[in-house]
Amino acid sequence: GLLSGGGADKQRFDFYASSVQQDLFEHLSENKEIRKNRYSVIVHLWVNSSGKVKNIKLIKPSGIANLDGALRGVLAQIDRVNSAPPEGMPQPIRLRITSRI
């Protein structure tokens, strides 16, 4: 689920956040340790105007130490998301990422 703010641009922001959420999920799913676990985490993401990741933090971890370590490791390697954010996108972008096991 998305955890974004309101306002006139909410639909654009939600669409972008959903796209980024899927992008992050795909990155995480490439890791075997992550892929084999059930989890739901909250991530805060900051991106610049071209979609380059400025900062990414695991705000609400899964509580499983080795899984959280793997999540942090993969998140730290993501340097760009699939597209640039819409103008005025509130940041951090707050995303809930849940496994599909």
Stockholm file with secondary structure:
# STOCKHOLM 1.0

chainA/1-101         GLLSGGGADKQRFDFYASSVQQDLFEHLSENKEIRKNRYSVIVHLWVNSSGKVKNIKLIKPSGIANLDGALRGVLAQIDRVNSAPPEGMPQPIRLRITSRI
#=GR chainA/1-101 SS CBCCCCSTTHHHHHHHHHHHHHHHHHHHHTSHHHHTSCCEEEEEEEECTTSBEEEEEEEECCSCHHHHHHHHHHHHHCCBCSSCCCTTCCSSEEEEEECCC
#=GC SS_cons         CBCCCCSTTHHHHHHHHHHHHHHHHHHHHTSHHHHTSCCEEEEEEEECTTSBEEEEEEEECCSCHHHHHHHHHHHHHCCBCSSCCCTTCCSSEEEEEECCC
//
